[in-house]
Amino acid sequence: MFNLCGGKPNSICAVEEDETIAGLVANDFGIAVVPMMDMLYNLPIRIIPISFPKWERLIYMVTVKGRLVNSDTTKLINFIKGINILN
């Protein structure tokens, strides 16, 4: 995403959990780029939407091959296939 904008930020910290970095920002430890999460509204931070570049995140559904699934799981898989998210 940053390459499309013409550069890369100087990163001094990387964490596994988006909530952790949001908490660091809330405690005045810099700025961060994170996905939109409801918990951000509960922190004393300013949320600035990124309008450029347009960015998409791919989300996948996975199941174990050969394992039987219950009817609720089958319904969910069929629902997602029906809305053309999963082909």
N, C-alpha and C positions, 0 to 999 in steps of 0.2 A: 504494500500500500504506500509506503513512504517513497519507494523508488518512483512511483507515478507522480509524486509531488516534487521530485527533484532533489531528494536528499534523505538523510537518516538522522534521527534524533541522537543526541549523546546520552546513552543509557548508563545509569550508574547502579541500577538495581533491577533484578528480574526475579519474579516469584511465580509459583505454580497456580495460586488461587487469585482470581480477580478481586475478590472481596478483601484480601490482604493488602493489595496495592491501593485500593480505594481507601482503606483505613489509614494507610501511611499518608496519603494525600490529605485526608481529613485532619491529620495531626501535623500538617505543615511540612511534610517531607517531599515537596516538589509537586510535579504534575504527572498525569498518566493517561494513556489511551486504553480504555477498557470497553467491553460490550455494555450495552444498556442493561441495567439490572434494577429491579424495584428497590433494592436496599440502598441504592445511591440517594434516593429521596430522603432517607433517614439520617444522612450525614451532613455535616456543616460544610458542604462543598458547592461549587458552581459547576453545573453540567453544561458543557458547550458541545452541541451536536457537530459532527464532522460532515460537511456537505460535499467535499471533494477530497479524494476521488470517491465515486460511488463504489461501494465494496459489498461483496456478497460472501457469506460464509456457507460452506457446504456442510450439511448435517446428514449423517448416514444412520440407517437402521440396520442392525445386524442380528442374526439369529444363529444358533448352533446347527450346522448341517446334520440332518438325520435325526434330530431330536423332535419328538412329538410335542406340539404346542397345544395349549388348551383353547377352548372356543373363544374366549375373550381376546387372547393374543391373535388368533386367526382373524377375528373381526377388526382388530386394530391394523394388522398388516393389509387386509383388503381395503380398509378405509383409506389408508395412506396411498396405496396403489391407485385408488380411484380418484384421488385429487392430484395425480401426476407429480407427486414429490418423489416417489420411488418407482422406478421402472423395472 
